[in-house]
Amino acid sequence: MDRKMANRKLIRLSQIKSKVAAENLEETDWVTFGVIVRKVTPQSSNNGRTFSIWRLNDLRDLNQCVSLFLFGDVHKEHWKTDQGTV
């Protein structure tokens, strides 16, 4: 993990909103971690593409969740990932 995190900034999932407002994160190599706390059954978009929605949380502030939409190859590869996975 130390090697993967070298020269990267950790931003807690519950802090993303405030960090985006205060900093230009496009110029920063940053990472975050989250736990899948809720999964929506895969759905089809208007153009017929199937996608998944995950609600992620860092378990620090249970009121602060991020919705992650998975489309295309990412959806195909990860839609079966279990709730509770980091």
Steps between C-alpha positions, in 0.01 A plus 500: 500500500787738577633454146157562343444811715844654437463862383121484524269694728236311699166678509232342712179434312308714751737793425481498119229765474686750718837421339360552148363838608829608660769349277573431135513121518549465125866582554541260793554124493250396765319185609205414718360184653140405550279216608203398287215566743218462248460361151211567264389214275660551155287720278478592131547855379288661227750387238483138622835495680498310831654670802531463877487754781699456819473716812843533659593615849827524696330392828612823664182698429211273408300798372760578232468256208616518142304342216718321247350412161662206319460475122650292219790269576519621861138398555555163329808425709380622840118486523511182710728657763349440844357772719748561782803475272767770533 
